[in-house]
Amino acid sequence: MWYNLRHRNLPAQEIRNCLVVLDSLWERLQQIVKELKSQLGDKFYRSSHAEEWLEQNILPLHQDVKAMRQTMSSMKRFWHWPRKQFATSEDLIREFGNKV
């Protein structure tokens, strides 16, 4: 998918579908954080320890989902997508010759 994003070769429908999935994941992740914060803080750890656990274990996933949402949202601004792939990059031609 990142190749297609980099070369603007991703259909608008696929972007919309990805955004729907990412928005759903984002909302569920927010609910999970709230639940974990209350359950860990009330039953297992002190609130400061629960926040530390969340920061170490949940925050990286939270940041990844946020970055993907931002990337996909920025792709919505492209109304024209080329039908064909871009020309082969010079790095690939140097690496593999004319076989690409």
N, C-alpha and C positions, 0 to 999 in steps of 0.2 A: 504494500500500500504506500509506503514512503516513497518508493520509486515513482509511482503514479502521481503522488502529490508534488514531488519535486519537478516533474516534467509536465504538470498540468494535464494529465491524461486520466482523469477520474470523472465519470459521469455525474451530473448534478443529482440524479436520483440516488446514487450510492452515497453521496455526501449527506443528503437528507436522511437516509437510513442510518448512517453512522451517527449523525447527530441525535436521532431519536434514541438509539441504544445508549449513547454516552450520557444524554440527559437523564435517562432512566437509571443508569448506573450511578450518576452523580447524586440523584435524590435518595437512592437506597443507601449509598455510602454515608450521606448526611444522617440518615436515620440510625444506621449502625453505630456511628460515632456517638450520637446522643445516648443510645441504649448502653453502649459499652461504658461511657463516661459515668452514667448513673449506677450501673451494676458493679463495675469494678471499684468505684469510689465508695459505694455503700457496703459491699459485702466482702471484698477481698483486700483492698489496699486503701491507704489514705488517698485523698483526692490528688495530692501532689504526685504520688507514685502512679496513680492511674493516668494522669496527664502525661507523665514521662513515658509510660508504656504506649500510650496512643501516639505520641510523637515519634517514637522509634519504630512502631509497627504499622501504623495506619497512615501517617503523614506522607510517606513516599508514594503510596498508592493514590492518595488524595491529590498530590501534586502531578502525578502522571496523568490522571483522568482530566485534571484541569488543563494541562498543556495540550492534550489531545482535543479537548473541546474547543480551545482557542484556535488551534490549527485548522480544525474542520470548519469553524465559523469563519475564519479568514478566507477559506476556499470558496465560500458562498458568493464572494464578490465577483468571481470570474463568471461571466455569462457566456463567453465563447471558449469552447474547448476544442483543440485541434482533433481532427478525426484520425490522423496518422501519427505514428510515433515520430519524435524528433530524429534528426540524423544521428548516427552513431557518434559517440564522443571520441575525441582524439586519443584519450587515454586507452580506450578499448581497442582502437585500431592499432596503437603502438604495442599493446600487450598481446593481442591475438592475431594481428595481421588483418588481411582482408576476409577472414573467415566469418567475421561478425556481420 
